[in-house]
């Protein structure tokens, strides 16, 4: 999760997870390229959709694992009551974002009511994703679950609908963001990126933002 205290936008990107953007008294605009922009108090953007995103006010954004919500054809609009319910489930907000430690379990329940529940992927897929930032090759990860690397890639694609390489990048980015207090170079190394520029490129490709801007503010 991250929050911004004012209007802002992000460049074109494509994330391998659901993104939920909840405006605080404003609107969110998603431009999908080749179609009319989607404008609403909140939006749910599906995985792998290339888009830009802009908010006219402070907002809260959540990233949700791709298998946790029901696949849909495009961007889902959230009306003001739905946005208020999800924000309340998180623990409440003021003009600057969440007021206390977010309750992601309650927020996920509200999101599921809007978008529908997903499915539990093959346990071998979950194991491969947990190992994404651990030392070792993909061949070693595949061997852990009794598969070859090509078979593991195919299993992930069939189970989740997203290439394994993208999901591994996503897992590494999340690890790097969590390590940012130790410095960008240290975060890149801890998450398995070649160097700091590599981390920045992946962050921009997957989120349209720099790694530093993705840090979650401490609870107040």
VOSEPA-784110 format. One record per residue: z, x, y of N, C-alpha, C, O in turn; residue in one letter. Coordinates in steps of 0.001 Angstrom, whole numbers, padded with zeros to 6 digits, always signed. Layout:
<sefis>
ZXYZXYZXYZXYA...
</sefis>
This chain:
<sefis>
+000000+000842-001194+000000+000000+000000+000000+000875+001241+000609+001945+001253X-000682+000422+002286-000529+001057+003588-000609-000018+004662-001094-001124+004426X-000129+000328+005830-000120-000613+006941-000563+000107+008197-000367+001314+008337X-001162-000641+009110-001553-000088+010402-001017-001006+011480-000999-002225+011313X-000581-000425+012584+000090-001205+013624-000856-001766+014671-000411-002421+015614X-002147-001526+014526-003104-002031+015497-004464-002237+014872-004660-001979+013684X-005403-002703+015677-006765-002914+015194-007379-001588+014761-007168-000559+015403X-008132-001620+013678-008789-000406+013200-009873-000780+012205-009965-001927+011768X-010688+000198+011856-011745-000022+010885-011955+001216+010048-011512+002307+010407X-012639+001040+008923-012929+002164+008039-014422+002205+007756-015109+001184+007788X-014908+003413+007476-016326+003630+007216-016716+003058+005848-015865+002635+005066X-018001+003059+005589-018520+002549+004317-017884+003324+003155-017804+004552+003176X-017440+002577+002151-016798+003186+000998-016873+002231-000184-017331+001095-000064X-016412+002723-001330-016472+001926-002565-015294+002349-003445-015288+003457-003980X-014320+001490-003593-013110+001835-004333-013122+001202-005725-013601+000079-005880X-012605+001900-006736-012580+001364-008099-011334+000521-008372-010779+000570-009469X-010903-000237-007397-009722-001095-007520-009934-002292-006604-010799-002273-005728X-009137-003331-006816-009134-004437-005867-008453-003989-004578-007467-003253-004610X-008981-004436-003458-008325-004189-002169-008007-005525-001517-008872-006393-001400X-006768-005682-001099-006315-006900-000435-005893-006516+000974-004987-005701+001152X-006540-007096+001975-006226-006795+003370-005671-008061+004013-006319-009107+004005X-004473-007958+004567-003755-009100+005133-003496-008834+006608-002691-007969+006955X-004172-009571+007472-003967-009366+008903-002648-009989+009336-002166-010944+008727X-002081-009437+010387-000850-009978+010963-001217-010573+012320-001125-009911+013355X-001635-011835+012289-002010-012527+013514-003425-012287+013978-003742-012573+015132X-004289-011773+013124-005669-011509+013526-006656-011899+012442-006435-012847+011689X-007750-011151+012374-008808-011398+011404-009222-010090+010752-009046-009009+011313X-009778-010216+009555-010355-009085+008834-011840-009359+008662-012235-010468+008302X-012660-008348+008919-014114-008484+008772-014614-007463+007754-014373-006264+007890X-015308-007951+006743-015891-007096+005707-017404-007222+005780-017946-008321+005670X-018086-006096+005964-019545-006057+006003-020029-005463+004687-019740-004308+004371X-020773-006266+003920-021178-005855+002576-022557-005222+002526-022988-004791+001457X-023257-005153+003637-024627-004632+003696-025576-005575+002942-025425-005809+001743X-026533-006094+003663-027492-007001+003066-027025-008443+003052-027735-009306+002535X-025872-008728+003594-025356-010091+003649-024580-010304+004929-024317-009357+005670X-024213-011546+005190-023433-011841+006382-022012-011325+006216-021455-011398+005121X-021415-010801+007290-020030-010335+007198-019091-011475+006804-019306-012632+007165X-018067-011128+006068-017018-012074+005700-015867-011893+006683-015336-010791+006824X-015481-012966+007360-014414-012907+008361-013353-013936+007995-013662-015112+007800X-012102-013493+007903-011014-014385+007511-009681-013734+007871-009641-012541+008174X-008585-014504+007843-007268-013902+008084-006892-012841+007050-006110-011934+007335X-007449-012962+005862-007223-011974+004812-008393-011977+003852-009149-012946+003789X-008545-010898+003105-009651-010800+002148-009171-010102+000878-008223-009316+000890X-009860-010419-000216-009704-009689-001475-011072-009112-001808-012015-009855-002081X-011180-007789-001786-012454-007101-002014-012476-006588-003448-011557-005878-003857X-013512-006933-004228-013537-006506-005631-013842-005023-005783-014348-004394-004854X-013540-004464-006941-013856-003056-007194-015354-002785-007108-016179-003634-007444X-015679-001588-006651-017035-001043-006669-018000-001721-005694-019212-001548-005815X-017489-002480-004743-018349-003106-003739-018440-002196-002516-017429-001937-001864X-019633-001713-002201-019821-000872-001017-019686-001739+000233-020334-002780+000340X-018849-001314+001175-018594-002138+002351-017904-001321+003435-017387-000231+003190X-017912-001879+004633-017024-001419+005690-015991-002514+005919-016193-003660+005517X-014889-002161+006560-013827-003136+006782-013201-002880+008143-012985-001734+008538X-012910-003971+008856-012312-003855+010184-011272-004952+010357-011489-006093+009949X-010146-004604+010964-009105-005580+011274-008927-005649+012782-008991-004629+013468X-008704-006859+013299-008554-007044+014745-007100-006949+015195-006809-007084+016384X-006190-006718+014256-004761-006680+014576-004071-005744+013595-004719-005121+012754X-002769-005652+013710-002001-004956+012675-002270-005622+011329-002583-006811+011268X-002147-004856+010260-002445-005412+008940-001702-004636+007861-001204-003531+008080X-001648-005253+006701-001138-004617+005486-002260-004641+004464-002947-005653+004323X-002455-003545+003752-003479-003473+002711-002843-003045+001402-001991-002157+001368X-003270-003686+000334-002786-003374-001009-003964-002989-001884-005047-003561-001756X-003764-002028-002769-004741-001718-003806-004153-002148-005146-002998-001856-005456X-004968-002848-005934-004517-003422-007199-005415-002908-008317-006637-002901-008175X-004824-002478-009423-005608-001966-010548-006700-002958-010941-006471-004167-010907X-007886-002466-011313-009044-003350-011491-008895-004381-012596-009571-005409-012561X-008034-004141-013575-007887-005077-014683-006832-006152-014431-006665-007044-015264X-006116-006096-013310-005008-007022-013093-005433-008367-012517-004693-009345-012626X-006619-008432-011905-007113-009694-011354-008411-010072-012042-009113-009219-012584X-008722-011360-012014-009917-011870-012687-011173-011446-011938-011244-011639-010724X-012166-010874-012617-013397-010459-011936-014049-011623-011208-014084-012745-011714X-014565-011345-010016-015238-012361-009215-016546-011832-008670-016802-010630-008742X-017382-012705-008126-018717-012297-007685-018760-011576-006347-019760-010924-006045X-017732-011666-005547-017793-011065-004219-016446-011102-003535-015403-011216-004178X-016488-011002-002204-015259-010984-001406-014635-012382-001377-015331-013372-001150X-013346-012455-001603-012613-013718-001541-011910-013828-000195-011188-012916+000210X-012120-014940+000494-011426-015185+001756-010023-015724+001489-009818-016546+000595X-009076-015252+002271-007714-015778+002225-007418-016481+003542-007572-015886+004609X-006996-017736+003480-006666-018445+004713-005266-018043+005181-004565-017295+004498X-004870-018543+006340-003587-018134+006922-002397-018471+006026-001502-017638+005881X-002350-019665+005418-001210-019937+004530-001121-018955+003359-000027-018525+002993X-002266-018602+002770-002252-017650+001652-001777-016281+002114-001000-015622+001423X-002245-015850+003287-001808-014558+003830-000304-014570+004072+000387-013607+003742X+000199-015647+004643+001648-015734+004913+002452-015687+003615+003501-015044+003558X+001967-016364+002577+002694-016368+001301+002756-014967+000693+003800-014546+000194X+001630-014247+000736+001614-012902+000141+002488-011953+000945+003228-011152+000375X+002404-012043+002277+003252-011190+003115+004732-011502+002892+005562-010595+002840X+005052-012783+002760+006444-013161+002497+006896-012634+001139+008038-012201+000984X+005996-012674+000155+006333-012164-001176+006608-010668-001145+007428-010167-001913X+005927-009961-000261+006163-008526-000120+007535-008217+000474+008043-007104+000342X+008125-009210+001127+009434-009001+001742+009458-009309+003217+010470-009090+003882X+008340-009824+003749+008284-010163+005159+007750-009029+006007+007882-007859+005647X+007143-009376+007141+006573-008387+008046+006904-008764+009478+007266-009903+009773X+006771-007774+010369+006740-008052+011791+005411-007521+012311+004501-007271+011521X+005280-007346+013608+003999-006921+014176+003596-005519+013749+002448-005120+013943X+004528-004763+013167+004246-003385+012784+004067-003199+011284+003792-002089+010827X+004219-004276+010510+004053-004142+009073+005297-004579+008320+006133-005292+008874X+005435-004161+007055+006570-004587+006232+007907-004180+006838+008046-003078+007369X+008899-005085+006754+010216-004833+007332+011167-004144+006353+012150-003538+006780X+010900-004222+005079+011812-003671+004078+011007-003212+002877+009776-003235+002903X+011694-002795+001825+010994-002321+000639+010135-003444+000061+010638-004534-000215X+008836-003178-000122+007951-004241-000598+008277-004658-002029+008672-003833-002852X+008108-005934-002311+008269-006466-003662+006873-006701-004231+006291-007769-004045X+006343-005699-004924+004975-005790-005411+004837-006789-006558+003761-007352-006756X+005903-007014-007309+005831-007974-008410+005593-009379-007876+004748-010110-008391X+006340-009754-006841+006159-011083-006251+004792-011198-005582+004140-012238-005677X+004360-010142-004912+003052-010178-004258+001938-010322-005282+000977-011059-005061X+002066-009621-006398+001049-009732-007447+000989-011152-007993-000096-011656-008284X+002142-011805-008135+002154-013189-008612+001398-014098-007650+000647-014972-008084X+001590-013900-006349+000860-014696-005363-000638-014402-005432-001456-015317-005341X-000997-013130-005593-002413-012771-005694-003049-013380-006933-004182-013859-006885X-002326-013360-008034-002849-013937-009269-003102-015427-009105-004065-015961-009656X-002240-016102-008349-002439-017527-008105-003725-017783-007330-004351-018830-007488X-004119-016825-006490-005337-016971-005685-006576-016537-006457-007578-017252-006483X-006508-015366-007085-007700-014756-007684-007787-014925-009190-008850-014694-009767X-006709-015318-009842-006706-015423-011294-006251-014133-011950-006401-013046-011391X-005696-014269-013137-005185-013105-013857-006314-012369-014563-007284-012978-015014X-006173-011069-014651-007140-010258-015376-006768-010165-016845-006291-011135-017432X-006986-009002-017437-006705-008805-018849-006081-007430-019047-006226-006544-018205X-005398-007264-020147-004803-005966-020471-005856-005124-021174-006361-005530-022221X-006203-003960-020627-007229-003144-021268-006734-002493-022551-005540-002498-022850X-007659-001943-023288-007354-001208-024510-006295-000138-024208-006424+000576-023214X-005259-000011-025035-004219+000997-024778-004765+002415-024646-004181+003242-023946X-005876+002699-025312-006463+004035-025203-006988+004286-023798-006974+005419-023316X-007451+003226-023143-007915+003349-021763-006737+003683-020850-006829+004585-020018X-005641+002962-021006-004468+003217-020171-003942+004637-020379-003516+005291-019427X-003973+005106-021615-003530+006479-021882-004420+007480-021163-003930+008433-020559X-005732+007262-021228-006668+008184-020571-006434+008224-019070-006529+009289-018460X-006132+007090-018468-005902+007053-017025-004571+007707-016660-004472+008372-015629X-003561+007527-017487-002280+008202-017219-002426+009714-017282-001705+010440-016597X-003352+010189-018099-003556+011621-018258-004517+012200-017219-004829+013389-017270X-004985+011388-016287-006041+011821-015364-005649+013021-014528-006500+013852-014211X-004394+013129-014169-003968+014225-013299-003251+015328-014066-002799+016308-013473X-003146+015171-015380-002490+016202-016183-003473+017335-016465-004682+017108-016502X-002969+018551-016663-003859+019658-017015-004578+019366-018330-004046+018680-019203X-005787+019894-018457-006550+019697-019681-007865+019001-019411-008055+018376-018368X-008764+019117-020361-010109+018577-020218-010164+017127-020682-009237+016625-021318X-011273+016466-020351-011488+015107-020832-011594+015092-022350-011164+014133-022992X-012164+016145-022931-012238+016233-024394-010840+016161-025008-010638+015513-026035X-009876+016835-024367-008509+016821-024886-007891+015432-024769-007186+014982-025673X-008155+014759-023663-007645+013394-023484-008243+012471-024538-007533+011667-025142X-009555+012589-024759-010221+011761-025765-009662+012027-027155-009470+011103-027945X-009403+013300-027446-008857+013649-028761-007489+013019-028978-007132+012684-030107X-006719+012856-027898-005400+012225-028006-005486+010827-028605-004576+010389-029309X-006583+010131-028324-006728+008748-028794-007759+008632-029910-008196+007531-030247X-008146+009770-030480-009027+009759-031639-010480+009466-031343-011193+008935-032194X-010935+009811-030127-012320+009560-029745-012955+010835-029218-012262+011783-028848X-014283+010846-029187-015003+011882-028459-015033+011497-026989-014779+010343-026645X-015341+012457-026115-015416+012149-024683-016458+011067-024386-016163+010152-023617X-017681+011132-024969-018654+010061-024702-018156+008688-025166-018380+007686-024487X-017477+008640-026329-016970+007355-026814-015867+006826-025900-015771+005620-025672X-015043+007720-025380-013995+007285-024456-014605+006739-023174-014162+005709-022666X-015614+007417-022650-016285+006909-021441-016847+005514-021684-016711+004626-020843X-017478+005329-022837-018064+004024-023156-016980+002958-023299-017163+001822-022863X-015854+003322-023907-014762+002368-024077-014202+001939-022730-013941+000756-022512X-014016+002890-021829-013493+002563-020503-014459+001651-019762-014045+000668-019148X-015733+001976-019819-016734+001157-019119-016750-000268-019672-016850-001232-018913X-016651-000397-020999-016674-001726-021608-015391-002500-021322-015429-003720-021155X-014263-001809-021263-012972-002472-021101-012661-002827-019658-012080-003876-019380X-013052-001941-018729-012674-002113-017324-013871-002426-016437-013722-003047-015385X-015076-001989-016867-016270-002234-016069-016518-001203-014996-017354-001412-014117X-015800-000085-015052-015898+000960-014035-015988+002305-014747-015270+002523-015723X-016849+003212-014290-016951+004524-014942-015621+005269-014939-014859+005207-013974X-015361+005966-016023-014112+006715-016143-013975+007751-015039-012872+007977-014542X-015068+008382-014646-014977+009418-013614-014428+008845-012310-013667+009509-011608X-014818+007606-011988-014306+006982-010760-012815+006664-010884-012056+006862-009936X-012407+006180-012031-010997+005856-012230-010129+007111-012229-008998+007085-011743X-010653+008207-012771-009902+009463-012753-009769+009982-011320-008713+010482-010932X-010840+009863-010539-010759+010253-009132-009710+009423-008398-008940+009944-007591X-009692+008135-008688-008746+007228-008035-007303+007605-008377-006441+007645-007500X-007050+007879-009651-005703+008271-010068-005286+009571-009391-004135+009716-008979X-006202+010501-009278-005884+011773-008638-005632+011592-007144-004751+012235-006573X-006413+010711-006513-006199+010456-005093-004813+009863-004855-004118+010263-003921X-004414+008921-005686-003087+008322-005537-001989+009374-005688-001001+009362-004954X-002170+010273-006638-001195+011347-006819-001151+012249-005594-000077+012641-005138X-002327+012574-005065-002389+013446-003888-001699+012806-002692-000962+013478-001971X-001928+011523-002475-001303+010834-001342+000222+010865-001471+000929+011046-000480X+000719+010690-002690+002166+010738-002905+002742+012121-002630+003922+012253-002308X+001901+013159-002758+002364+014541-002565+002126+015056-001152+002435+016213-000869X+001591+014237-000262+001232+014711+001075+002400+015281+001880+002173+016182+002687X+003630+014810+001707+004717+015447+002466+004831+016950+002235+005396+017663+003065X+004301+017436+001116+004333+018874+000832+003163+019622+001464+003060+020841+001326X+002268+018889+002169+001102+019505+002781-000167+019144+002038-000142+018938+000824X-001291+019066+002764-002551+018626+002172-003051+019566+001088-003532+019113+000050X-002942+020865+001316-003421+021827+000322-002609+021718-000963-003168+021742-002060X-001289+021597-000826-000436+021452-002004-000713+020132-002720-000700+020078-003950X-000964+019066-001954-001266+017766-002553-002560+017825-003348-002642+017285-004450X-003579+018487-002784-004856+018617-003483-004679+019356-004797-005219+018943-005824X-003928+020442-004769-003714+021231-005983-002920+020443-007025-003234+020491-008214X-001888+019716-006579-001046+018966-007509-001820+017864-008214-001502+017507-009348X-002839+017324-007545-003606+016218-008109-004858+016669-008850-005596+015835-009373X-005107+017963-008902-006245+018455-009663-007541+018554-008902-008600+018691-009515X-007496+018488-007563-008705+018683-006766-008970+020174-006597-008052+020994-006635X-010248+020508-006409-010615+021920-006284-009969+022551-005059-009517+023694-005108X-009928+021801-003960-009340+022300-002724-009143+021123-001778-009443+019982-002129X-008640+021399-000583-008374+020335+000388-009644+019602+000819-009615+018374+000901X-010771+020293+001101-011991+019566+001449-012458+018617+000343-012973+017536+000627X-012276+019020-000915-012636+018139-002031-011805+016859-001984-012339+015765-002167X-010517+016989-001742-009641+015823-001611-010105+014918-000481-010150+013698-000645X-010447+015490+000653-010875+014690+001804-012164+013943+001493-012299+012772+001846X-013117+014607+000833-014384+013948+000487-014151+012755-000434-014727+011685-000231X-013317+012938-001430-013049+011846-002365-012332+010699-001659-012646+009534-001902X-011379+011010-000793-010662+009964-000061-011616+009147+000803-011519+007920+000846X-012520+009806+001477-013479+009088+002324-014438+008249+001481-014800+007139+001871X-014848+008772+000334-015769+008040-000535-015112+006791-001116-015750+005743-001214X-013844+006899-001500-013173+005798-002178-012466+004829-001240-012271+003666-001590X-012078+005294-000042-011303+004428+000856-011851+004347+002272-011432+003480+003039X-012778+005227+002638-013265+005253+004011-012278+005864+004977-012459+005759+006191X-011235+006502+004467-010170+007061+005291-009877+008499+004882-010317+008968+003833X-009128+009182+005732-008619+010498+005365-007370+010327+004502-006720+009283+004571X-007022+011320+003696-005815+011183+002869-004557+010912+003694-003727+010091+003301X-004410+011589+004826-003192+011427+005622-003002+009992+006094-001869+009524+006202X-004094+009287+006377-003981+007918+006882-003572+006931+005799-003227+005789+006101X-003606+007362+004529-003253+006475+003427-001775+006534+003070-001315+005780+002212X-001037+007410+003711+000388+007505+003399+001099+006217+003750+000908+005663+004832X+001919+005744+002829+002688+004527+003089+003858+004862+003991+004587+005816+003722X+004056+004092+005066+005202+004369+005935+006511+004131+005208+006584+003266+004335X+007542+004880+005550+008836+004669+004894+009407+003307+005244+009161+002806+006341X+010172+002688+004332+010771+001388+004636+011737+001491+005798+012428+002496+005963X+011777+000410+006622+012648+000427+007794+013887-000401+007557+014739-000503+008439X
</sefis>
